[in-house]
Amino acid sequence: MLDLCEVLTALVIFIATYVFLIGAELPFLKLDRPGGAVAGAVAMVACGVVTPVEVYRDAINWDTLVLLLGMMVITSVMARAAIFRWISWAALRTAHGPQTLLAVLVLTAGVLSALFVNDTICVMYTPLVVALIDAAALPPLPYLLALAFASNAGSVATLTGNPQNMLIGTLSGISYRQFSKALLLPALLSLASVLIILLLTFRRELTKRKLSINVPPPPLDRTLAVLCVGALAFVLTGFLLGYSLAWTAMTGGALLLAASRVPPKEMFAQVDGTLLLFFAGLFVVTHGVAEAGITEKIHGAIAPFLGDNAVQQTFRFGAFTIAACQLLSNVPFVLLAAHWIPKLADPHLSWLSLALVSTLAGNLTPVASVANLIVLELAGNKGKIPFGRFLGLGALCTFLPLALALAALLIERRMHLF
């Protein structure tokens, strides 16, 4: 047990780290979110809150980092083959009207985000969407919001859909099959409600007319694409059979690199090492906070308001999660909440609802999800959406999908479907 001085030190480091995690800028320190997380981790060790041995042995969840790395390697090779861009182009080319185009965009972005990390899909998809709406002289707002909201909603369905789901999978021990069995229907309901909300909101802008889109197809490397499909089939089969998520993904990535003859150095250069460092730093900071008893005190403060049965806790902790994700972002909050979930009435349900709520909470504001920021940034001037406008539509695309998805999840639980 840490003494009072070490507890206070851990608290100060925790607060200082989260100042950077919420995007605050200090004039004398030019640290961003990843830099703040790494600095916080180093401070925890330097001040004696966590020992180097504890960092390697207890603090860092290596399975999560290996899973992220394996999926990043696979998606980097798929990006080189132009698979994401080609699928997006082929799907969007089938749309014959503005409303159909919106529906196809929501569907394809949601499905691809379920299979791969949603941030990757937004990086690959946004330039093509901008090119298509320019070619067809369409308003950018509904399509950019559709991409951001659908990528968040679709990623709910699987453990590899987004970083916070990966965390939950490795921390909870829930299998890929169990997770998707429980959250596939909530994800589909969320996607459908996002589509309906956007179609109704932009019904005047998306008038019925025939589209004439002339955007050249991305250059698809067919040989590399076939190898990528094989690697993806191998990895998904391993996931469904219950093998280790981390090492199944890493094995698939290694086999793909070996078979593709693509220079590994070029593929590793595409891996987001900053994200891996960000995760590692957060693991150490939150471990230090837990060792100091701070997470226990936070849980003690909120526990009386959560209720004493699974249904109450699902909705009340869900509301707390939405607010916390706006302040801390979803990945840091999930790491903190992981210490509280085992104490709730139905931990299995709580892990699943945490994945659902922390992901859909990303639709509320522009900064609540990395996927939102990617879409708005890559869209350039077309991505300059007033905060109030985004918040109004984001609230609709957060709370209505959440209400339907949570209701479905609770019904599934009551019927013992998971």
C-alpha positions as a Python dict, from the first residue, in 0.01 Angstrom:
ca = {
    (1, 'M'): (0, 0, 0),
    (2, 'L'): (135, 344, -90),
    (3, 'D'): (187, 607, 179),
    (4, 'L'): (0, 939, 178),
    (5, 'C'): (278, 1124, -4),
    (6, 'E'): (281, 868, -285),
    (7, 'V'): (-99, 877, -310),
    (8, 'L'): (-95, 1255, -345),
    (9, 'T'): (183, 1226, -602),
    (10, 'A'): (-20, 975, -803),
    (11, 'L'): (-323, 1206, -788),
    (12, 'V'): (-123, 1505, -912),
    (13, 'I'): (24, 1301, -1201),
    (14, 'F'): (-322, 1167, -1285),
    (15, 'I'): (-475, 1515, -1301),
    (16, 'A'): (-181, 1655, -1499),
    (17, 'T'): (-201, 1368, -1749),
    (18, 'Y'): (-572, 1416, -1805),
    (19, 'V'): (-523, 1788, -1864),
    (20, 'F'): (-346, 1685, -2182),
    (21, 'L'): (-593, 1406, -2260),
    (22, 'I'): (-880, 1656, -2281),
    (23, 'G'): (-681, 1856, -2535),
    (24, 'A'): (-574, 2144, -2311),
    (25, 'E'): (-262, 2333, -2414),
    (26, 'L'): (-15, 2480, -2168),
    (27, 'P'): (204, 2766, -2293),
    (28, 'F'): (521, 2623, -2136),
    (29, 'L'): (462, 2261, -2248),
    (30, 'K'): (391, 2154, -2605),
    (31, 'L'): (250, 1812, -2524),
    (32, 'D'): (-39, 1649, -2708),
    (33, 'R'): (-248, 1352, -2588),
    (34, 'P'): (12, 1080, -2661),
    (35, 'G'): (293, 1297, -2523),
    (36, 'G'): (93, 1364, -2207),
    (37, 'A'): (22, 993, -2157),
    (38, 'V'): (389, 897, -2198),
    (39, 'A'): (503, 1181, -1970),
    (40, 'G'): (248, 1071, -1709),
    (41, 'A'): (375, 712, -1727),
    (42, 'V'): (736, 823, -1684),
    (43, 'A'): (637, 1044, -1390),
    (44, 'M'): (461, 749, -1221),
    (45, 'V'): (786, 549, -1238),
    (46, 'A'): (1021, 838, -1158),
    (47, 'C'): (819, 930, -847),
    (48, 'G'): (807, 572, -722),
    (49, 'V'): (434, 519, -758),
    (50, 'V'): (497, 230, -1000),
    (51, 'T'): (820, 34, -1027),
    (52, 'P'): (976, -59, -1362),
    (53, 'V'): (909, -426, -1284),
    (54, 'E'): (539, -350, -1229),
    (55, 'V'): (528, -164, -1561),
    (56, 'Y'): (644, -470, -1755),
    (57, 'R'): (471, -734, -1541),
    (58, 'D'): (141, -579, -1428),
    (59, 'A'): (63, -238, -1576),
    (60, 'I'): (78, -280, -1954),
    (61, 'N'): (-175, -512, -2114),
    (62, 'W'): (47, -660, -2384),
    (63, 'D'): (-238, -851, -2549),
    (64, 'T'): (-409, -522, -2638),
    (65, 'L'): (-91, -377, -2790),
    (66, 'V'): (-17, -694, -2988),
    (67, 'L'): (-377, -705, -3115),
    (68, 'L'): (-355, -342, -3226),
    (69, 'L'): (-20, -402, -3394),
    (70, 'G'): (-142, -712, -3576),
    (71, 'M'): (-454, -537, -3709),
    (72, 'M'): (-247, -233, -3810),
    (73, 'V'): (-10, -450, -4013),
    (74, 'I'): (-299, -620, -4195),
    (75, 'T'): (-479, -292, -4268),
    (76, 'S'): (-157, -126, -4387),
    (77, 'V'): (-109, -400, -4649),
    (78, 'M'): (-477, -376, -4745),
    (79, 'A'): (-439, -1, -4784),
    (80, 'R'): (-137, -55, -5012),
    (81, 'A'): (-351, -282, -5227),
    (82, 'A'): (-616, -4, -5237),
    (83, 'I'): (-882, -248, -5115),
    (84, 'F'): (-1064, 0, -4891),
    (85, 'R'): (-1078, 270, -5157),
    (86, 'W'): (-1185, 25, -5427),
    (87, 'I'): (-1468, -125, -5216),
    (88, 'S'): (-1585, 224, -5123),
    (89, 'W'): (-1571, 339, -5486),
    (90, 'A'): (-1755, 30, -5614),
    (91, 'A'): (-2027, 57, -5350),
    (92, 'L'): (-2085, 430, -5390),
    (93, 'R'): (-2091, 400, -5769),
    (94, 'T'): (-2403, 180, -5740),
    (95, 'A'): (-2605, 469, -5593),
    (96, 'H'): (-2835, 640, -5843),
    (97, 'G'): (-2966, 922, -5623),
    (98, 'P'): (-2854, 1143, -5330),
    (99, 'Q'): (-3056, 946, -5072),
    (100, 'T'): (-2939, 610, -5205),
    (101, 'L'): (-2580, 736, -5196),
    (102, 'L'): (-2623, 831, -4829),
    (103, 'A'): (-2768, 487, -4749),
    (104, 'V'): (-2486, 305, -4929),
    (105, 'L'): (-2229, 521, -4749),
    (106, 'V'): (-2378, 443, -4406),
    (107, 'L'): (-2397, 71, -4483),
    (108, 'T'): (-2046, 29, -4626),
    (109, 'A'): (-1877, 251, -4367),
    (110, 'G'): (-2057, 65, -4088),
    (111, 'V'): (-1971, -283, -4217),
    (112, 'L'): (-1607, -201, -4290),
    (113, 'S'): (-1570, -37, -3948),
    (114, 'A'): (-1698, -355, -3785),
    (115, 'L'): (-1429, -561, -3957),
    (116, 'F'): (-1143, -313, -3913),
    (117, 'V'): (-1058, -27, -3682),
    (118, 'N'): (-1303, 254, -3761),
    (119, 'D'): (-1031, 520, -3763),
    (120, 'T'): (-861, 340, -4053),
    (121, 'I'): (-1184, 331, -4251),
    (122, 'C'): (-1231, 706, -4204),
    (123, 'V'): (-876, 775, -4324),
    (124, 'M'): (-931, 567, -4639),
    (125, 'Y'): (-1291, 668, -4705),
    (126, 'T'): (-1295, 1047, -4655),
    (127, 'P'): (-1096, 1155, -4967),
    (128, 'L'): (-1317, 937, -5187),
    (129, 'V'): (-1638, 1075, -5034),
    (130, 'V'): (-1514, 1431, -5091),
    (131, 'A'): (-1431, 1349, -5454),
    (132, 'L'): (-1775, 1194, -5512),
    (133, 'I'): (-1975, 1478, -5362),
    (134, 'D'): (-1767, 1726, -5562),
    (135, 'A'): (-1828, 1533, -5884),
    (136, 'A'): (-2203, 1513, -5818),
    (137, 'A'): (-2236, 1870, -5678),
    (138, 'L'): (-2386, 1740, -5353),
    (139, 'P'): (-2392, 1913, -5012),
    (140, 'P'): (-2098, 1782, -4807),
    (141, 'L'): (-2250, 1799, -4457),
    (142, 'P'): (-2486, 1497, -4467),
    (143, 'Y'): (-2224, 1270, -4625),
    (144, 'L'): (-1937, 1368, -4396),
    (145, 'L'): (-2158, 1324, -4089),
    (146, 'A'): (-2285, 993, -4226),
    (147, 'L'): (-1928, 865, -4258),
    (148, 'A'): (-1830, 972, -3904),
    (149, 'F'): (-2151, 856, -3733),
    (150, 'A'): (-2175, 528, -3925),
    (151, 'S'): (-1812, 436, -3862),
    (152, 'N'): (-1871, 479, -3489),
    (153, 'A'): (-2203, 293, -3490),
    (154, 'G'): (-2081, 4, -3706),
    (155, 'S'): (-1766, -45, -3499),
    (156, 'V'): (-1986, -142, -3203),
    (157, 'A'): (-2040, -488, -3354),
    (158, 'T'): (-1697, -648, -3303),
    (159, 'L'): (-1398, -648, -3072),
    (160, 'T'): (-1177, -520, -3355),
    (161, 'G'): (-1408, -236, -3455),
    (162, 'N'): (-1235, 29, -3245),
    (163, 'P'): (-957, 64, -2986),
    (164, 'Q'): (-1186, 73, -2681),
    (165, 'N'): (-1353, -253, -2788),
    (166, 'M'): (-1009, -414, -2818),
    (167, 'L'): (-934, -302, -2464),
    (168, 'I'): (-1262, -442, -2337),
    (169, 'G'): (-1202, -773, -2512),
    (170, 'T'): (-860, -826, -2359),
    (171, 'L'): (-954, -695, -2013),
    (172, 'S'): (-1286, -879, -1983),
    (173, 'G'): (-1198, -1210, -2146),
    (174, 'I'): (-1516, -1198, -2359),
    (175, 'S'): (-1459, -1390, -2682),
    (176, 'Y'): (-1499, -1242, -3029),
    (177, 'R'): (-1800, -1466, -3094),
    (178, 'Q'): (-1974, -1379, -2764),
    (179, 'F'): (-1915, -1008, -2815),
    (180, 'S'): (-2052, -1000, -3169),
    (181, 'K'): (-2345, -1226, -3081),
    (182, 'A'): (-2454, -972, -2820),
    (183, 'L'): (-2375, -647, -3002),
    (184, 'L'): (-2450, -723, -3368),
    (185, 'L'): (-2821, -636, -3334),
    (186, 'P'): (-2754, -316, -3130),
    (187, 'A'): (-2501, -211, -3396),
    (188, 'L'): (-2750, -271, -3679),
    (189, 'L'): (-3020, -74, -3494),
    (190, 'S'): (-2772, 208, -3437),
    (191, 'L'): (-2676, 218, -3805),
    (192, 'A'): (-3042, 216, -3913),
    (193, 'S'): (-3135, 497, -3676),
    (194, 'V'): (-2836, 708, -3788),
    (195, 'L'): (-2948, 666, -4150),
    (196, 'I'): (-3312, 755, -4076),
    (197, 'I'): (-3214, 1062, -3874),
    (198, 'L'): (-2986, 1193, -4149),
    (199, 'L'): (-3238, 1122, -4426),
    (200, 'L'): (-3512, 1308, -4237),
    (201, 'T'): (-3287, 1596, -4134),
    (202, 'F'): (-3151, 1653, -4486),
    (203, 'R'): (-3461, 1557, -4686),
    (204, 'R'): (-3472, 1899, -4856),
    (205, 'E'): (-3104, 1900, -4950),
    (206, 'L'): (-3118, 1541, -5079),
    (207, 'T'): (-3385, 1588, -5343),
    (208, 'K'): (-3458, 1303, -5580),
    (209, 'R'): (-3250, 1331, -5894),
    (210, 'K'): (-3030, 1105, -6101),
    (211, 'L'): (-2663, 1123, -6014),
    (212, 'S'): (-2392, 1131, -6274),
    (213, 'I'): (-2068, 1053, -6096),
    (214, 'N'): (-1749, 1020, -6297),
    (215, 'V'): (-1473, 940, -6051),
    (216, 'P'): (-1198, 704, -6174),
    (217, 'P'): (-1156, 378, -5981),
    (218, 'P'): (-859, 349, -5744),
    (219, 'P'): (-576, 131, -5886),
    (220, 'L'): (-643, -208, -5724),
    (221, 'D'): (-349, -447, -5683),
    (222, 'R'): (-540, -769, -5751),
    (223, 'T'): (-266, -1012, -5650),
    (224, 'L'): (-207, -836, -5320),
    (225, 'A'): (-584, -803, -5268),
    (226, 'V'): (-629, -1182, -5297),
    (227, 'L'): (-358, -1239, -5036),
    (228, 'C'): (-520, -982, -4807),
    (229, 'V'): (-858, -1153, -4834),
    (230, 'G'): (-693, -1484, -4744),
    (231, 'A'): (-520, -1330, -4442),
    (232, 'L'): (-844, -1168, -4329),
    (233, 'A'): (-1033, -1497, -4361),
    (234, 'F'): (-760, -1669, -4157),
    (235, 'V'): (-779, -1407, -3881),
    (236, 'L'): (-1160, -1397, -3860),
    (237, 'T'): (-1174, -1777, -3850),
    (238, 'G'): (-925, -1777, -3564),
    (239, 'F'): (-1128, -1515, -3379),
    (240, 'L'): (-1450, -1711, -3417),
    (241, 'L'): (-1284, -2036, -3308),
    (242, 'G'): (-1176, -1869, -2986),
    (243, 'Y'): (-801, -1845, -3039),
    (244, 'S'): (-606, -1557, -2885),
    (245, 'L'): (-717, -1232, -3049),
    (246, 'A'): (-373, -1079, -3019),
    (247, 'W'): (-166, -1363, -3159),
    (248, 'T'): (-420, -1460, -3423),
    (249, 'A'): (-403, -1105, -3561),
    (250, 'M'): (-24, -1098, -3531),
    (251, 'T'): (10, -1436, -3704),
    (252, 'G'): (-217, -1321, -3987),
    (253, 'G'): (-14, -1003, -4025),
    (254, 'A'): (317, -1191, -4030),
    (255, 'L'): (192, -1445, -4286),
    (256, 'L'): (59, -1166, -4505),
    (257, 'L'): (391, -982, -4498),
    (258, 'A'): (577, -1302, -4586),
    (259, 'A'): (343, -1398, -4870),
    (260, 'S'): (300, -1052, -5021),
    (261, 'R'): (670, -977, -5067),
    (262, 'V'): (596, -617, -4977),
    (263, 'P'): (898, -457, -4805),
    (264, 'P'): (811, -492, -4432),
    (265, 'K'): (987, -165, -4352),
    (266, 'E'): (738, 21, -4572),
    (267, 'M'): (442, -149, -4403),
    (268, 'F'): (574, -93, -4051),
    (269, 'A'): (618, 274, -4140),
    (270, 'Q'): (240, 288, -4182),
    (271, 'V'): (178, 145, -3835),
    (272, 'D'): (56, 409, -3591),
    (273, 'G'): (331, 378, -3332),
    (274, 'T'): (200, 691, -3162),
    (275, 'L'): (-124, 511, -3079),
    (276, 'L'): (67, 215, -2932),
    (277, 'L'): (272, 452, -2713),
    (278, 'F'): (-47, 632, -2613),
    (279, 'F'): (-203, 306, -2496),
    (280, 'A'): (112, 195, -2313),
    (281, 'G'): (135, 528, -2133),
    (282, 'L'): (-230, 516, -2030),
    (283, 'F'): (-188, 163, -1897),
    (284, 'V'): (91, 277, -1667),
    (285, 'V'): (-91, 591, -1549),
    (286, 'T'): (-414, 408, -1469),
    (287, 'H'): (-220, 129, -1294),
    (288, 'G'): (-55, 390, -1075),
    (289, 'V'): (-392, 545, -999),
    (290, 'A'): (-530, 203, -906),
    (291, 'E'): (-229, 124, -686),
    (292, 'A'): (-283, 453, -504),
    (293, 'G'): (-647, 363, -436),
    (294, 'I'): (-779, 659, -636),
    (295, 'T'): (-997, 451, -871),
    (296, 'E'): (-1149, 285, -564),
    (297, 'K'): (-1235, 625, -417),
    (298, 'I'): (-1393, 741, -746),
    (299, 'H'): (-1602, 424, -754),
    (300, 'G'): (-1705, 479, -394),
    (301, 'A'): (-1825, 829, -484),
    (302, 'I'): (-2039, 724, -780),
    (303, 'A'): (-2158, 382, -658),
    (304, 'P'): (-2456, 513, -454),
    (305, 'F'): (-2599, 675, -767),
    (306, 'L'): (-2573, 364, -986),
    (307, 'G'): (-2846, 157, -821),
    (308, 'D'): (-2826, -202, -707),
    (309, 'N'): (-2956, -402, -1005),
    (310, 'A'): (-2826, -463, -1353),
    (311, 'V'): (-3090, -260, -1540),
    (312, 'Q'): (-3048, 50, -1323),
    (313, 'Q'): (-2672, 26, -1347),
    (314, 'T'): (-2682, -15, -1725),
    (315, 'F'): (-2868, 313, -1776),
    (316, 'R'): (-2712, 515, -1495),
    (317, 'F'): (-2357, 406, -1559),
    (318, 'G'): (-2430, 460, -1928),
    (319, 'A'): (-2524, 824, -1861),
    (320, 'F'): (-2206, 867, -1657),
    (321, 'T'): (-2007, 709, -1941),
    (322, 'I'): (-2147, 951, -2199),
    (323, 'A'): (-2045, 1251, -1988),
    (324, 'A'): (-1704, 1108, -1898),
    (325, 'C'): (-1623, 1025, -2261),
    (326, 'Q'): (-1678, 1388, -2358),
    (327, 'L'): (-1431, 1498, -2089),
    (328, 'L'): (-1170, 1222, -2100),
    (329, 'S'): (-1228, 1053, -2440),
    (330, 'N'): (-1344, 693, -2459),
    (331, 'V'): (-1016, 499, -2441),
    (332, 'P'): (-888, 663, -2118),
    (333, 'F'): (-1231, 630, -1958),
    (334, 'V'): (-1257, 261, -2048),
    (335, 'L'): (-922, 201, -1878),
    (336, 'L'): (-1053, 366, -1561),
    (337, 'A'): (-1394, 197, -1577),
    (338, 'A'): (-1227, -143, -1611),
    (339, 'H'): (-1151, -126, -1238),
    (340, 'W'): (-1520, -75, -1154),
    (341, 'I'): (-1701, -315, -1385),
    (342, 'P'): (-1627, -631, -1180),
    (343, 'K'): (-1802, -469, -881),
    (344, 'L'): (-2133, -418, -1067),
    (345, 'A'): (-2432, -652, -1044),
    (346, 'D'): (-2383, -813, -1388),
    (347, 'P'): (-2021, -762, -1502),
    (348, 'H'): (-2073, -943, -1836),
    (349, 'L'): (-2361, -713, -1928),
    (350, 'S'): (-2170, -411, -1797),
    (351, 'W'): (-1866, -482, -2017),
    (352, 'L'): (-2089, -503, -2323),
    (353, 'S'): (-2285, -190, -2237),
    (354, 'L'): (-1958, -5, -2171),
    (355, 'A'): (-1841, -96, -2523),
    (356, 'L'): (-2174, 14, -2670),
    (357, 'V'): (-2211, 343, -2481),
    (358, 'S'): (-1846, 454, -2496),
    (359, 'T'): (-1850, 405, -2874),
    (360, 'L'): (-2182, 573, -2954),
    (361, 'A'): (-2094, 857, -2718),
    (362, 'G'): (-1837, 947, -2983),
    (363, 'N'): (-2118, 1080, -3205),
    (364, 'L'): (-2211, 1357, -2963),
    (365, 'T'): (-1940, 1618, -3029),
    (366, 'P'): (-1665, 1666, -3289),
    (367, 'V'): (-1390, 1591, -3034),
    (368, 'A'): (-1559, 1289, -2870),
    (369, 'S'): (-1424, 1047, -3130),
    (370, 'V'): (-1099, 1028, -3324),
    (371, 'A'): (-1306, 914, -3623),
    (372, 'N'): (-1493, 1247, -3618),
    (373, 'L'): (-1170, 1444, -3611),
    (374, 'I'): (-1023, 1241, -3898),
    (375, 'V'): (-1325, 1300, -4123),
    (376, 'L'): (-1349, 1673, -4048),
    (377, 'E'): (-973, 1726, -4087),
    (378, 'L'): (-933, 1532, -4412),
    (379, 'A'): (-1238, 1704, -4562),
    (380, 'G'): (-1061, 2041, -4548),
    (381, 'N'): (-1291, 2340, -4590),
    (382, 'K'): (-1589, 2110, -4636),
    (383, 'G'): (-1530, 1978, -4284),
    (384, 'K'): (-1574, 2317, -4118),
    (385, 'I'): (-1901, 2239, -3939),
    (386, 'P'): (-2020, 2477, -3665),
    (387, 'F'): (-2000, 2315, -3322),
    (388, 'G'): (-2367, 2383, -3246),
    (389, 'R'): (-2479, 2226, -3573),
    (390, 'F'): (-2269, 1916, -3507),
    (391, 'L'): (-2391, 1895, -3148),
    (392, 'G'): (-2757, 1912, -3251),
    (393, 'L'): (-2727, 1630, -3502),
    (394, 'G'): (-2475, 1446, -3283),
    (395, 'A'): (-2722, 1440, -2994),
    (396, 'L'): (-2987, 1281, -3216),
    (397, 'C'): (-2737, 1030, -3353),
    (398, 'T'): (-2618, 947, -3002),
    (399, 'F'): (-2924, 923, -2780),
    (400, 'L'): (-3177, 764, -3018),
    (401, 'P'): (-2938, 488, -3132),
    (402, 'L'): (-2833, 437, -2770),
    (403, 'A'): (-3192, 401, -2651),
    (404, 'L'): (-3268, 139, -2917),
    (405, 'A'): (-2936, -41, -2876),
    (406, 'L'): (-2949, -59, -2496),
    (407, 'A'): (-3309, -180, -2507),
    (408, 'A'): (-3208, -455, -2750),
    (409, 'L'): (-2908, -550, -2535),
    (410, 'L'): (-3123, -578, -2221),
    (411, 'I'): (-3386, -784, -2404),
    (412, 'E'): (-3114, -1018, -2530),
    (413, 'R'): (-2981, -1052, -2176),
    (414, 'R'): (-3328, -1120, -2035),
    (415, 'M'): (-3378, -1391, -2297),
    (416, 'H'): (-3038, -1542, -2205),
    (417, 'L'): (-2909, -1500, -2559),
    (418, 'F'): (-2560, -1423, -2429),
}
